[in-house]
Amino acid sequence: MLAHRETIRLWTPWGAIGGHWLLPAILFLLIVAARFTYVALYGSDLPSWDQWDGEAALLLRPWQEGTWHISQLLVLHNEHRVAYTRLLTLLLFEANGGRWDNLVEADANAILAAASLTFVYICLRKQSAPAADRVGFVALAIIGVLPYAWENMLSGFQSTFYFLVLISTALIALIAFRVPSRATSIMVVVVALSALVAGASGMLGACAAAFVILCRAWHRRHITRDDAVTSVAMACVAGLGVYLVPHIPGIETLQPTGLTGHLDALLTGLSWPFESLQAPIPMGFRALVALALWLPSALTLIRIGRRAPMTSSAWFALGMSALVFVQLAALAHSRGHDTLHLASRYMDIPALGLAINAWLAVDLPLASLASRGIRAVFIVIFAGLAICGFAWRTPWDMRLLDQRAWYSNRQIETVAGYLASGDPAWLDQPPLEIPYPTAGRLKELLDEKVIADMLPPSVHQTERPARLSASAQWLRDRIKRIVPHKDGRTNGVAHTSAKAPPDGLMKSGGACSLDMINGKPAPADEVAVRAGQLRLDGWAIVSPLDGTENEGVTISLADDGGHALYQPAVKTVRLDVNVALHQLRMGDVGFQTYIDTSNLMGTYRVSVIQAHAQEQLICSNPLRVRITH
């Protein structure tokens, strides 16, 4: 039976074209090319957030000072041990001549992501029907090139997700493809233990491996001694993993309450890529979507109960499906409090489950459970749900990439400004405009010469060679010449103010808000500022009801004598406003401007003027700015 199915695959045109390593190589290169492109267009060489403590302070500074010890690979990062991520960071740092560059790490992540998905594809096609082989290739290519997990794509520190997938895939492949033996058991235990230092959820690979062993024993109505020993060993590894995960104070606030809360959070992951950024999708609808997307895995369990033939690739797919399920369950328990949608950094998990279920839906053994017509209808429903989900979310993901690029460029400006001037005011910025949660801690790190010297070229120039940085920048420049993209620069420089008002009929209208003044929340009525460079941030929209955007924004400062100064503003991404106004398809509604007030003194009324259809809509704003010297 199995030999016959393999012969069918090898003699089909698809099999002939993609025999051996051609199709896996194409898949690998396709994913690498797509992710290199995202990194080039939206990434930044300046590390951010977790990287400053997790890499610079804990790892690279001791390495440079000669005080590093191998035990630091296992130091906790929150509840995680990320030894492989830290080891990769050290290798790239040394290969880059001692330069700490996030672009280099993000490009390495692209290769890791492509390798993990290609590894999955190789295992799936080992004993795969022709149609399933095609679907597996397409499904893995889609989840490999779409930007839903943009946090993992753009941040080098997120490589832990790809190490987890690689190690867990190897573990389940050993169970699925190797004959049970003492040697197999030893290899499985070694790989399972190695997963414990890839992340806190590394222990879940052992749970999935034990599940496959037990399902296979039920299918055969017999369990071998080697399988029994391996199952017990997997239980011990999982128990050790639970023991090694520390209790993090305050984590209870992130956890759901009660059975309903846990089920709601789990359905959010199982129904991915359907999500809501505004209001919760009804639990019943999410349950139906989850049932449709995960039905292939459930049908595979029914096949096992009926003792129908199972290929090694089908056992592998079942193990990967179980891995994704327990990962989503663990995520729902640890981070599922009031979850409307998954954070981008977690989306690689359900995406892999979607691809595995797509392969199972088309794999030939499922044909025995239903007529061809019913099976065809289900496949159409499955594909339609997946396509609709991606079609809805992908434009939004691209907007999030735009926003990330804007903030990244702003972070470069603030850090470079501080390094050049030593003025802490450069770091006293709104959230996300500096690459660390708090300005005080960031200043401490930047003031350490050993850390300042290792920073990337965008903020700090040294004579230290940076071979990989140069290569990453060369690749980035070439991609930007080829691929059209939105410029993420903040234009954060003082503009020359104009005395003439913008062209067009002036009238009241539109909606707006002035949120920040010089990086601080704007008061309701009046604020005093020192003469110099005045920064204003906010949002403006012509009509919140129908989502009508403006064609440009101008800020005016007018005194009581009727004299006014007009300053054009730069439009910025404000997705929080899009969500709050229920206008997800609306374009950029934020604005930012810098006004030179060094020659001004007194109190000025601030107005936001929006250009629309040959008119200038003046949005009423009660705020007054008192400029002093």
URLINGI-V530264 format. One record per residue. N is the residue number from 1. RES is the residue in three letters. OMEGA is omega as a letter, one per 20 degrees, with the letter a starting at -180 (999 if undefined). NEAR is the number of other ideal C-beta (glycine too) atoms within 12 Angstrom. Layout:
BEGIN
((N	RES	OMEGA	NEAR) (N	RES	OMEGA	NEAR))
END
This chain:
BEGIN
((1	MET	a	15) (2	LEU	a	21) (3	ALA	r	12) (4	HIS	a	15) (5	ARG	r	30) (6	GLU	a	24) (7	THR	r	15) (8	ILE	a	22) (9	ARG	a	33) (10	LEU	a	24) (11	TRP	r	15) (12	THR	r	22) (13	PRO	r	14) (14	TRP	r	25) (15	GLY	a	28) (16	ALA	a	15) (17	ILE	a	17) (18	GLY	a	26) (19	GLY	r	19) (20	HIS	a	14) (21	TRP	a	15) (22	LEU	a	18) (23	LEU	r	30) (24	PRO	r	30) (25	ALA	r	20) (26	ILE	r	22) (27	LEU	r	39) (28	PHE	a	32) (29	LEU	r	24) (30	LEU	a	29) (31	ILE	r	38) (32	VAL	a	31) (33	ALA	a	26) (34	ALA	a	30) (35	ARG	r	41) (36	PHE	a	37) (37	THR	r	31) (38	TYR	a	41) (39	VAL	a	43) (40	ALA	a	35) (41	LEU	a	36) (42	TYR	a	40) (43	GLY	a	47) (44	SER	r	44) (45	ASP	a	42) (46	LEU	r	43) (47	PRO	a	47) (48	SER	r	40) (49	TRP	a	33) (50	ASP	a	31) (51	GLN	a	42) (52	TRP	r	36) (53	ASP	a	28) (54	GLY	a	36) (55	GLU	a	42) (56	ALA	a	40) (57	ALA	a	31) (58	LEU	a	31) (59	LEU	a	42) (60	LEU	r	39) (61	ARG	r	29) (62	PRO	r	24) (63	TRP	r	29) (64	GLN	a	26) (65	GLU	r	17) (66	GLY	a	9) (67	THR	a	14) (68	TRP	r	23) (69	HIS	a	14) (70	ILE	r	15) (71	SER	r	16) (72	GLN	r	26) (73	LEU	a	26) (74	LEU	r	22) (75	VAL	a	25) (76	LEU	r	24) (77	HIS	a	32) (78	ASN	r	24) (79	GLU	a	25) (80	HIS	r	34) (81	ARG	a	34) (82	VAL	a	40) (83	ALA	a	32) (84	TYR	r	32) (85	THR	r	41) (86	ARG	r	41) (87	LEU	r	27) (88	LEU	r	33) (89	THR	r	43) (90	LEU	a	27) (91	LEU	r	21) (92	LEU	r	40) (93	PHE	r	37) (94	GLU	r	24) (95	ALA	a	24) (96	ASN	r	34) (97	GLY	r	24) (98	GLY	r	28) (99	ARG	a	40) (100	TRP	a	49) (101	ASP	a	43) (102	ASN	r	49) (103	LEU	r	45) (104	VAL	r	42) (105	GLU	r	48) (106	ALA	r	49) (107	ASP	r	40) (108	ALA	r	39) (109	ASN	r	43) (110	ALA	r	43) (111	ILE	r	30) (112	LEU	a	38) (113	ALA	r	46) (114	ALA	r	36) (115	ALA	a	31) (116	SER	a	41) (117	LEU	r	44) (118	THR	r	34) (119	PHE	r	33) (120	VAL	a	50) (121	TYR	r	46) (122	ILE	r	32) (123	CYS	a	41) (124	LEU	a	50) (125	ARG	a	41) (126	LYS	r	32) (127	GLN	a	37) (128	SER	r	40) (129	ALA	a	35) (130	PRO	a	28) (131	ALA	r	30) (132	ALA	r	42) (133	ASP	r	41) (134	ARG	a	29) (135	VAL	r	36) (136	GLY	r	48) (137	PHE	a	39) (138	VAL	a	29) (139	ALA	a	39) (140	LEU	r	44) (141	ALA	a	31) (142	ILE	a	31) (143	ILE	r	45) (144	GLY	a	44) (145	VAL	a	32) (146	LEU	a	37) (147	PRO	a	39) (148	TYR	a	39) (149	ALA	a	41) (150	TRP	r	37) (151	GLU	r	33) (152	ASN	r	39) (153	MET	a	48) (154	LEU	a	46) (155	SER	a	41) (156	GLY	a	49) (157	PHE	a	42) (158	GLN	a	44) (159	SER	a	46) (160	THR	r	42) (161	PHE	a	41) (162	TYR	r	44) (163	PHE	r	39) (164	LEU	r	44) (165	VAL	a	51) (166	LEU	a	35) (167	ILE	r	40) (168	SER	r	46) (169	THR	r	40) (170	ALA	a	35) (171	LEU	a	50) (172	ILE	r	48) (173	ALA	r	36) (174	LEU	r	37) (175	ILE	a	47) (176	ALA	a	38) (177	PHE	a	28) (178	ARG	r	29) (179	VAL	r	16) (180	PRO	r	29) (181	SER	r	18) (182	ARG	r	18) (183	ALA	r	15) (184	THR	a	27) (185	SER	a	30) (186	ILE	r	19) (187	MET	r	25) (188	VAL	a	43) (189	VAL	r	33) (190	VAL	a	21) (191	VAL	r	33) (192	ALA	r	41) (193	LEU	a	28) (194	SER	r	28) (195	ALA	a	44) (196	LEU	r	38) (197	VAL	r	33) (198	ALA	a	42) (199	GLY	a	43) (200	ALA	a	33) (201	SER	r	41) (202	GLY	a	45) (203	MET	a	41) (204	LEU	r	43) (205	GLY	r	46) (206	ALA	r	44) (207	CYS	r	36) (208	ALA	r	49) (209	ALA	r	51) (210	ALA	r	38) (211	PHE	r	36) (212	VAL	r	44) (213	ILE	a	41) (214	LEU	r	28) (215	CYS	r	35) (216	ARG	r	35) (217	ALA	r	25) (218	TRP	r	22) (219	HIS	a	27) (220	ARG	a	18) (221	ARG	a	11) (222	HIS	r	13) (223	ILE	r	21) (224	THR	r	19) (225	ARG	a	15) (226	ASP	r	26) (227	ASP	r	32) (228	ALA	r	20) (229	VAL	a	23) (230	THR	r	39) (231	SER	r	33) (232	VAL	r	23) (233	ALA	r	31) (234	MET	r	38) (235	ALA	r	24) (236	CYS	r	22) (237	VAL	r	34) (238	ALA	r	33) (239	GLY	r	19) (240	LEU	r	21) (241	GLY	r	33) (242	VAL	a	22) (243	TYR	a	14) (244	LEU	r	24) (245	VAL	a	26) (246	PRO	r	17) (247	HIS	r	16) (248	ILE	r	18) (249	PRO	r	10) (250	GLY	a	11) (251	ILE	r	18) (252	GLU	a	15) (253	THR	a	14) (254	LEU	a	23) (255	GLN	r	23) (256	PRO	r	26) (257	THR	r	17) (258	GLY	a	13) (259	LEU	a	12) (260	THR	r	14) (261	GLY	r	21) (262	HIS	r	25) (263	LEU	r	26) (264	ASP	r	30) (265	ALA	r	36) (266	LEU	r	35) (267	LEU	r	38) (268	THR	r	41) (269	GLY	a	44) (270	LEU	a	39) (271	SER	r	40) (272	TRP	j	45) (273	PRO	r	39) (274	PHE	a	36) (275	GLU	r	36) (276	SER	r	26) (277	LEU	a	28) (278	GLN	a	18) (279	ALA	a	13) (280	PRO	r	21) (281	ILE	a	27) (282	PRO	a	15) (283	MET	r	21) (284	GLY	r	15) (285	PHE	r	19) (286	ARG	r	33) (287	ALA	r	21) (288	LEU	r	20) (289	VAL	r	32) (290	ALA	r	36) (291	LEU	a	23) (292	ALA	a	33) (293	LEU	a	43) (294	TRP	r	36) (295	LEU	r	30) (296	PRO	r	40) (297	SER	r	39) (298	ALA	r	26) (299	LEU	r	34) (300	THR	r	39) (301	LEU	r	30) (302	ILE	r	23) (303	ARG	r	31) (304	ILE	r	29) (305	GLY	r	16) (306	ARG	a	17) (307	ARG	r	18) (308	ALA	a	22) (309	PRO	r	24) (310	MET	r	36) (311	THR	r	36) (312	SER	r	29) (313	SER	r	38) (314	ALA	r	44) (315	TRP	r	43) (316	PHE	a	44) (317	ALA	r	52) (318	LEU	r	46) (319	GLY	r	48) (320	MET	r	51) (321	SER	r	43) (322	ALA	r	42) (323	LEU	a	45) (324	VAL	a	47) (325	PHE	a	33) (326	VAL	r	32) (327	GLN	r	41) (328	LEU	r	41) (329	ALA	r	30) (330	ALA	r	35) (331	LEU	r	38) (332	ALA	a	35) (333	HIS	a	31) (334	SER	a	31) (335	ARG	a	34) (336	GLY	a	34) (337	HIS	r	23) (338	ASP	a	16) (339	THR	r	34) (340	LEU	a	21) (341	HIS	r	35) (342	LEU	r	35) (343	ALA	a	27) (344	SER	a	33) (345	ARG	r	27) (346	TYR	a	37) (347	MET	r	38) (348	ASP	a	45) (349	ILE	r	43) (350	PRO	r	44) (351	ALA	r	44) (352	LEU	r	47) (353	GLY	r	44) (354	LEU	r	47) (355	ALA	r	43) (356	ILE	r	46) (357	ASN	r	46) (358	ALA	r	45) (359	TRP	a	47) (360	LEU	a	51) (361	ALA	a	43) (362	VAL	a	36) (363	ASP	a	44) (364	LEU	a	34) (365	PRO	a	37) (366	LEU	a	41) (367	ALA	a	26) (368	SER	a	20) (369	LEU	a	26) (370	ALA	r	20) (371	SER	a	12) (372	ARG	a	14) (373	GLY	r	11) (374	ILE	a	16) (375	ARG	r	26) (376	ALA	r	18) (377	VAL	r	16) (378	PHE	a	30) (379	ILE	r	30) (380	VAL	r	17) (381	ILE	a	22) (382	PHE	a	35) (383	ALA	a	26) (384	GLY	r	18) (385	LEU	a	32) (386	ALA	a	36) (387	ILE	r	22) (388	CYS	r	20) (389	GLY	r	35) (390	PHE	r	28) (391	ALA	r	18) (392	TRP	a	23) (393	ARG	a	32) (394	THR	r	24) (395	PRO	r	21) (396	TRP	r	33) (397	ASP	r	35) (398	MET	r	25) (399	ARG	r	34) (400	LEU	r	34) (401	LEU	r	36) (402	ASP	a	33) (403	GLN	r	35) (404	ARG	r	36) (405	ALA	r	33) (406	TRP	a	35) (407	TYR	r	38) (408	SER	r	41) (409	ASN	r	36) (410	ARG	r	37) (411	GLN	r	42) (412	ILE	r	37) (413	GLU	a	33) (414	THR	r	39) (415	VAL	r	38) (416	ALA	r	29) (417	GLY	r	27) (418	TYR	a	31) (419	LEU	a	31) (420	ALA	a	17) (421	SER	a	14) (422	GLY	a	14) (423	ASP	a	15) (424	PRO	r	20) (425	ALA	r	21) (426	TRP	a	29) (427	LEU	r	33) (428	ASP	a	23) (429	GLN	r	34) (430	PRO	r	26) (431	PRO	r	22) (432	LEU	r	28) (433	GLU	r	35) (434	ILE	a	38) (435	PRO	a	45) (436	TYR	a	33) (437	PRO	a	18) (438	THR	a	18) (439	ALA	a	27) (440	GLY	r	15) (441	ARG	r	20) (442	LEU	r	37) (443	LYS	r	27) (444	GLU	a	20) (445	LEU	a	35) (446	LEU	a	39) (447	ASP	r	17) (448	GLU	a	22) (449	LYS	a	16) (450	VAL	r	23) (451	ILE	r	37) (452	ALA	a	30) (453	ASP	a	26) (454	MET	a	42) (455	LEU	a	41) (456	PRO	a	46) (457	PRO	a	31) (458	SER	a	32) (459	VAL	a	35) (460	HIS	r	29) (461	GLN	r	17) (462	THR	r	20) (463	GLU	a	11) (464	ARG	r	24) (465	PRO	a	16) (466	ALA	a	33) (467	ARG	a	20) (468	LEU	r	32) (469	SER	r	37) (470	ALA	r	23) (471	SER	r	25) (472	ALA	r	36) (473	GLN	r	28) (474	TRP	r	20) (475	LEU	r	29) (476	ARG	r	33) (477	ASP	a	16) (478	ARG	a	17) (479	ILE	a	27) (480	LYS	r	23) (481	ARG	a	14) (482	ILE	a	15) (483	VAL	r	20) (484	PRO	a	10) (485	HIS	r	21) (486	LYS	r	23) (487	ASP	a	16) (488	GLY	a	31) (489	ARG	a	22) (490	THR	a	32) (491	ASN	a	22) (492	GLY	r	29) (493	VAL	r	17) (494	ALA	r	17) (495	HIS	r	25) (496	THR	a	15) (497	SER	a	27) (498	ALA	r	20) (499	LYS	a	15) (500	ALA	r	13) (501	PRO	r	24) (502	PRO	a	31) (503	ASP	r	16) (504	GLY	a	21) (505	LEU	a	17) (506	MET	r	24) (507	LYS	a	17) (508	SER	r	18) (509	GLY	r	27) (510	GLY	r	34) (511	ALA	a	30) (512	CYS	r	39) (513	SER	r	31) (514	LEU	a	40) (515	ASP	a	31) (516	MET	r	30) (517	ILE	a	37) (518	ASN	r	31) (519	GLY	r	29) (520	LYS	r	21) (521	PRO	a	17) (522	ALA	r	30) (523	PRO	a	20) (524	ALA	a	14) (525	ASP	a	16) (526	GLU	r	19) (527	VAL	r	26) (528	ALA	r	21) (529	VAL	r	33) (530	ARG	r	19) (531	ALA	a	21) (532	GLY	r	20) (533	GLN	a	27) (534	LEU	r	37) (535	ARG	r	41) (536	LEU	r	44) (537	ASP	r	41) (538	GLY	r	36) (539	TRP	a	41) (540	ALA	a	49) (541	ILE	a	37) (542	VAL	a	33) (543	SER	r	23) (544	PRO	a	25) (545	LEU	a	13) (546	ASP	r	14) (547	GLY	r	20) (548	THR	a	24) (549	GLU	r	33) (550	ASN	r	38) (551	GLU	r	26) (552	GLY	a	29) (553	VAL	r	42) (554	THR	r	41) (555	ILE	r	45) (556	SER	r	37) (557	LEU	a	40) (558	ALA	r	27) (559	ASP	a	21) (560	ASP	a	13) (561	GLY	r	10) (562	GLY	r	11) (563	HIS	a	16) (564	ALA	r	27) (565	LEU	a	33) (566	TYR	a	33) (567	GLN	r	39) (568	PRO	r	30) (569	ALA	r	39) (570	VAL	r	31) (571	LYS	a	34) (572	THR	r	40) (573	VAL	r	36) (574	ARG	a	35) (575	LEU	r	33) (576	ASP	r	23) (577	VAL	r	33) (578	ASN	a	30) (579	VAL	a	24) (580	ALA	a	20) (581	LEU	a	28) (582	HIS	r	17) (583	GLN	a	30) (584	LEU	a	26) (585	ARG	r	20) (586	MET	a	32) (587	GLY	a	28) (588	ASP	a	30) (589	VAL	r	42) (590	GLY	r	39) (591	PHE	r	40) (592	GLN	r	44) (593	THR	r	44) (594	TYR	a	30) (595	ILE	r	36) (596	ASP	a	22) (597	THR	a	34) (598	SER	a	17) (599	ASN	a	16) (600	LEU	r	28) (601	MET	a	19) (602	GLY	a	23) (603	THR	a	22) (604	TYR	r	38) (605	ARG	a	28) (606	VAL	r	43) (607	SER	r	37) (608	VAL	a	46) (609	ILE	a	42) (610	GLN	r	40) (611	ALA	r	31) (612	HIS	r	28) (613	ALA	r	19) (614	GLN	r	13) (615	GLU	r	22) (616	GLN	a	31) (617	LEU	r	34) (618	ILE	r	34) (619	CYS	a	35) (620	SER	a	20) (621	ASN	a	33) (622	PRO	a	19) (623	LEU	r	32) (624	ARG	a	26) (625	VAL	r	38) (626	ARG	a	27) (627	ILE	a	30) (628	THR	r	16) (629	HIS	999	14))
END
